[in-house]
Amino acid sequence: MYYVDRKQIEARLHAMPALAQGMQALASDWQGSLLQGLAQERALHLAVESVTDIGSYLIDAFIMRDASSYEDILDIIHGEGVYPGELHETLIELVKLRKPLVQQYYEWPREELHALTPVLPSILLSFATAIEDYMAREASN
């Protein structure tokens, strides 16, 4: 029997709709203001952290191989069938934003709408659904 920290995973899953809604609002009314740029940065950063946190909890819970990078977290859970393949490329692109968002934030082009911002709302919601489905499948085994 594995220990799955459902409370921590669910807390992050419950944040996904708000992130999706915020990104959708930003993308639909993008003006390139400083406030919008900062909000976009934060939303992208929270999306990265949420996806990788959930992945890490699943890796630990189901004793999957250790991850060597943030991208590897996604490769591992994707390889284990946690989420469908059509989400993988976009989620990898998202996770690759972690370093620029966290370490090179002073170079981030805040006035530009990032290409992932309008795409991520549906991806994040699909990812959340896939995680819930995976956990339900594993609970029934």
N, C-alpha and C positions, 0 to 999 in steps of 0.2 A: 504494500500500500504506500502510495506516494503522499507527501504532504504538499498540498497546493495552497498557497497563500491567496485564497479567493478574494479576501477583503482588499488586499493591495491591488490585485488585478482589476477587480470591479471598480475600485476608486478611479483608476486610470481610464477604464472603459466608459465610465459615466462622464468623464471630462470630454470625450470625443465629440459629442453633439455640439457642445459650446464652441469647441475649436473649429469645427466644420462651419457652424453658423457665422462665427467671426470672420473666417477666411472668405466665405461666400459674400458677406456684406462688404468686406474690403475690395474684393475683386469686382463687384458689381458697381461700385461707386468710387473707383480709384481716381484720385486727383494728384497723388504724389506729394501730399503734404508731409511734413516732419512727423506729425502725430500718426498718420496712417502708416508711414514707413516704420516707425517704432512699434506700432501695434502688429504689423505684419511680421516683423522680426521676432517678436515675442510669440506670436501664434505658431510660426514655423519652428521655433525652438521648443515650445511645449509639445508640438507634434512629434518632433524627433525624440524627445525624452520619454514621452508616453509610449511610443512604439517600441523603443529599445528597453524600457523598463518592463513592459509586458513580456517581451521576448526573453529577457533575463529571468523573470519569474518562472516562465514556462520551462526554460532550459534547466533551471535548478529543480523544479518540481518533478519533471519527468526524466531526470537524469540523462539529459542529452549531452553530447560532447561539449567541452568547454569552448567558448567563443574567443577568438583572438582579436576581434575588432568589432566595432559597432555594425559594420556591414555583415560580418560573420554571424552576428546574432540573428539577423534576418535570413541569411543563407541556411542556417541550422533549422530554424523553425519552419521555413519554407520547405526544406528537404524532408521534414517530418510530417508534411501535409497539414500544417496548421492553417495556412491560408492559401487561396488559389494563385496560380502562376501569373494571372493577368495583373495582380497587384504588385508583384515582386520588383519589377524594374522601377516603378515610381517610388516605392518605399526605399529602395536602395538610393535613388537620387535624393530623397528626403534626408536620409541618414548622413549622406555625404555633406550636407549643409551644416552639420554639427560644428566642425572645426571653424569654418568662416563665421558662424553665428556666435560662437563662444570665445574663440581665440583671436579672430581677426575682425571683430565687430566694428572697429574704427574704419575699416575699408568697405563695409557693407553699403551697397548703393540704395539708400533708403528711399530715394525718390522714384525708384523703378518698381513696378509690380512684378514680383518674381513669377516665373512661368509655372511654378508648382501651386501657387496660391489659388488660382481658379480650379485646378484639377483635384486638389487634395480633399475638399469636402466629401465627395463621393468615395474616394479611396479610403479615408479614415473611417467612414461609416461602414464600408464593406469589410475593412480589417476588423473592426469591433465585432461585427456579426460573425465573422469567421472564427474569432477567438472564442466567443460565446458558444458557437457550435462545436468547436474542438473540445472545449472543457465539458460540455454536455456528453459528447461521445465518449470521452475518457472516463467520465464518472459512471457511465453505464457499463463499462467493461470490467 
